[in-house]
């Protein structure tokens, strides 16, 4: 009954009230200061901590509260406060930052979590937990927390009742509740914790709920610990390939290496040297680097002694610099040459290359020689990456060898590029075949187009769009070829999903993520008996994904595009039902399971085909929940309000699954009116379903709206030639004529 009259929503706690302002029992006395509570407040507040959670993009997305229950470093809070798989920090009232070592126990359904922190021999003041019966109606209680980071906030109230809310007992409170304090302790007048705040009413701010402390006690007695390395995002730098020096945080995701934070070398310097030791010193080393802040510096390090002596060729303050570092202090550094170059692209990826010749160093940016030096103070040593100051650079494509690939344009591409940029409106003059030709030269074309955009501001918008098309062209071509080749059937779903993600994240190394999925499957296989049957293998898969590694549905940021990117699902361990299901299906296939994707309306699940007569539906979004046919019927009824049919349970084909992923992305981009993203996804839809009339029509429309007139005409010609049933042939011809008239005016 309570569920019918109240709309309960999760909250981060209470309104920020200063210490002397305590909520009283009646309106007349509200706001008066009760001196009898002061000793209790002084006793409890040192045990209250602030928990800050960061999102995918590194920004703080929420803040909550916890409290100490064990002097050795055990913190209680709500599960939703820490969010599944998120990085978070714990800080005491005194400002002491407590390193998190593990999520000791977690219960998503019960909204409870226990966090293990490192106290380094300095115990924390724990609160005592009430034992026995639930608090009686009318008992006075206080709620503590840190709303918006304001310490020492407290509100007082009474226990209104103990009620069943959605199948579990909850303490109903007469307390003014506002966002800020979920996970904070609810204490009685003796200072014992009787509950944990976690809900408020959407109807009345003076009505709140708390979880009885007995549920936390039960969780503590049955821990399910996950180390913080497992809990937070994967991505540690490979110790087999890299040796980080002088601090900073070096991470690796697929083929992308990132450096975050200040190094502890002078000037914030930090190195990350290659651990690979070729038989002979390489003749060339190269990397692509992108700076988030051009006031910083990052690039290549070489001839390093593994300490402070090395050369560096790097971008700095928008210029290019070659420096000989001969010690730890700036006084031992020698800047050999520093210059600006029109070939360096601020804010973009830049390819840096160093060639070692007898008695000479040659330094290139984006295929152009910019620095040549005869300095020979250092002649051998290790090589790798370097960053300075507080810039946060990204690196990709690190290489070394005899003769690395030349980034210069092919003659056909150069001639076509010169012809294109000479046009007053280059974007509308390029058709798909020309984009494909430019794409064969890879990033070199994209870089040159970006340079032209800087020099020719009047053409900048269209040049950037063209550069994006060129950059996406090889990915779209690879996607189309993959889906067209029956011999690639086993790799179509995994690689196709990663190629879709690559459209939004060009730095993704698809092969590296395929290898990661293979490695995950190998981890599961290690613990499997040789004669394990299908159900045992499925249980092992569930244990690995949901218990050991915390894969889960992405509720906190459901509409974030990353939830549709399979690489982010692997890295962050969260995603949409369909992307989590794709990972599940690929791992299941590697374990010898027959798993199909089932596209229920509004909610994607999988079907484990155990035998010809036995099947099991699995909701991967709900951490592998096993579904009955009745459960599936309820899902269909909830989303489309109709009975379920056998077709709803039919296994979907690869192109159906990939098209659904793309339609999800189109929906997200449509809500933000992101025409460029919609254009990429429509291109991928055509690659996945080249004969789809709907995909061609949608792409022709978005091409016209984004000034890609040549491409729009190309799609309209395709549609007009086929004239499919239901197609408005006359309107298409009129639109084509209008686009041609626009071109003639340019």
C-alpha positions, 0 to 999 in steps of 0.5 A, a space after each residue: 500500500 505504501 508503494 501506491 501512495 509514495 514515490 521513493 527516490 534515491 538521494 544523497 542525503 539531507 539539506 546542509 544545516 549548521 550544527 546549532 540548527 536541529 530539527 525539533 518535534 513540532 513547528 513551534 520549537 523548530 530551529 531551537 538548539 537542544 544542548 543535550 545533543 551536543 555531547 552526542 554530536 561531538 562523539 559521532 561526527 569524527 566517525 563520519 566520512 565523505 565519499 566522492 565518486 568520479 564519472 567516466 570523464 574524470 569529473 565528480 558525478 556524486 558525493 555521499 556519506 559513510 561512517 566507520 564501523 571498525 577501527 581497522 578501516 571498515 566504512 559503511 555506506 549505501 551501494 548507490 553512493 559508490 556506484 558500481 565500478 566507479 573510482 571514489 575517494 574517502 576523506 575524514 572530517 579532519 581532512 585525512 584521505 584514506 586509501 581505498 583497498 577493497 569493496 569488502 562487501 556489497 549488496 546492490 538489492 539491499 543498497 549496502 556496501 562496506 569499504 575497506 581502507 588503509 589506516 596505516 596503523 592509525 586507527 579510526 574511531 568506530 561507531 557502535 551498532 545497535 543490536 536486537 530489535 528495530 527502533 520503536 515508534 516515536 524514538 528520537 534519532 539524529 542523522 549525520 552527513 556531509 551534504 555538498 561537502 559541508 561537515 558537521 551537518 545534522 538533523 533530528 527527528 523521530 521514528 514514524 514507523 517500521 514499514 515494508 517497502 518493496 519487499 523489505 523492512 525500512 525505518 520510516 522517519 519524520 525528518 526533513 530530507 534533501 539531497 546530500 547525505 545518503 549512506 550517513 548514520 542514523 543514531 539513537 540518543 545513546 549514540 548507537 547506529 540504528 540505520 543507514 539513510 538512503 531514501 526520501 519521499 518525492 511527496 514530502 521533504 519531511 519524510 525519509 527512510 533508513 535501512 535497519 542496521 541489522 541488514 548491514 550486520 548480516 552483510 558484514 558476516 558474509 563478505 564478498 570482497 573485491 579488490 579496488 583494482 578489480 572494482 575500479 576501471 581496468 587499464 594498468 600499464 603493462 609492466 611487460 612492455 613499459 617501465 614508468 619512472 618519476 611518478 605520474 599515473 600511466 595507464 593503458 587501454 587497448 593501444 592508447 597510453 595515457 599519463 595523468 598527474 604531476 611527475 615527481 621529477 623536476 618540472 613535473 617530469 615523468 618517463 615511461 620507458 619501453 621494456 623491450 630490448 631489441 638486439 640492436 639499437 633501432 634506427 627510428 622511434 615514433 609515436 603519436 601524441 595529443 596534449 590536452 593543454 598546449 602549455 604543457 609538454 610531452 613526446 619521445 624520450 631516447 638514449 635514456 640511462 633509466 634515470 635522469 639522463 636522456 634526450 627528449 623530442 616533444 611538443 612544448 607550449 605549441 612549439 617543438 623542442 629537442 633537449 638533452 637532459 643530463 641530470 635531475 635539475 633544470 640547470 643540467 638541461 640543454 635545449 638544443 633547438 626549439 621552433 614553431 612549425 606550421 606542420 604541428 597541429 595544436 590540440 590534435 594528434 601529432 606524429 613525432 619521429 626521430 631518426 638516428 643517423 651516424 653523427 646526426 639526429 633527425 626529428 620529424 612532425 607529421 612527416 616533415 623534418 623540423 629539427 636536425 642536430 649533430 649533438 652526440 652527448 648521449 649515444 645509446 640507451 632506452 627509449 620511450 615516452 616523456 611528459 612534463 608539468 600538469 598536462 595530461 597527454 595521450 599517446 598511441 602507435 609507439 614504434 621502433 625499428 629500421 625504417 618506420 612507415 612514412 607518413 607522407 601522402 601518396 601522389 594520387 592522394 596529394 593530387 586529389 587533396 590539392 584539388 579538393 581544398 582548392 574548391 570553395 566548398 570542398 565537402 560537397 564536392 567529394 563523393 564516397 569513392 574519393 573519400 575512400 581514396 584519401 582514406 588509403 593514406 590514413 592519418 596523413 590526410 586527416 592531419 593535412 586537412 586539419 592544417 588547411 582548416 587552420 590556414 583557411 578559416 573560411 573553409 574550416 567547418 567543412 574541412 573538419 567535417 571532411 577530415 572526420 569522414 576521411 578518418 571514419 572511412 577506413 573503419 566504415 570500409 572495414 565494417 562493410 567488408 567484415 559483414 559482407 564476408 561469410 568466412 568472417 562470421 565468427 568474428 563479425 559480432 565482436 569486431 563489428 561492435 568494436 568498429 562501431 565504437 571506433 567511429 566515436 573513438 578513433 584511437 581504439 585498437 580493435 585487435 587489442 580489445 579482441 585479444 583482451 576478450 580472448 584473455 578473459 576467456 582464458 582466465 575463465 578456462 583456467 578454473 574449469 574442469 576439463 569435463 565441465 558441462 554447459 551449465 557449469 561453464 555458464 556458472 563459471 562465466 557468471 562468477 567471473 563477470 559478476 562476482 569477481 569483476 563486477 560487470 553490471 548495468 550502467 544505470 548511473 549514466 544510462 544514456 552516456 554513449 560509452 554504454 554503447 561502446 564495447 571497449 568502454 564496457 570492457 574497460 568500465 565493466 558497465 553498459 547497456 543490456 545489448 552491449 553487456 550481452 555482446 560481451 557475454 555472447 563472445 565469452 560464452 562462444 569461447 567457452 564452448 557455449 551456444 548463446 544467442 542474442 534475444 531482442 525483447 522489445 525495450 530490453 536485450 537479453 541472451 538465450 543459452 541453448 543447452 540442448 535441443 530441448 532446453 534453453 535458459 534466458 539470461 538478463 546480463 544487465 541484471 548481473 546474469 539473472 536467470 529469466 523464466 518465460 513468465 519473466 520475459 512476458 512481463 518485460 514485453 508487457 512493460 515496454 509494449 503492452 502486448 502479449 509476447 510472441 515466439 518471434 520475440 524470443 527468436 535469436 537475432 542475427 549479427 546485423 540485427 544486433 549491430 543495427 540495434 546498437 547503432 539505433 541506440 546511439 542514433 537515439 542518444 545523438 538525436 536527443 542532443 541534436 548531434 548531427 555529426 554523430 548521427 551521420 557517422 552512425 547512419 554510415 555504419 548502418 549502411 555498412 551493416 545493412 547495405 540494401 536497407 532502404 531505411 538506412 539509405 533514406 536516413 543517411 541521405 537526409 542527414 547528409 543534406 542537413 550537414 551540407 554533405 550535398 555530394 553524398 546526399 545526391 549519391 544516396 538519392 541516386 541509389 534510391 531513385 534507381 531502385 524506386 522501392 515500394 513506398 518510396 516517394 520518388 517525385 520528392 526525392 527527385 525534387 530534393 536532388 534538384 535542390 541540392 544541385 542548385 545549391 552546389 551551382 551557387 557555391 
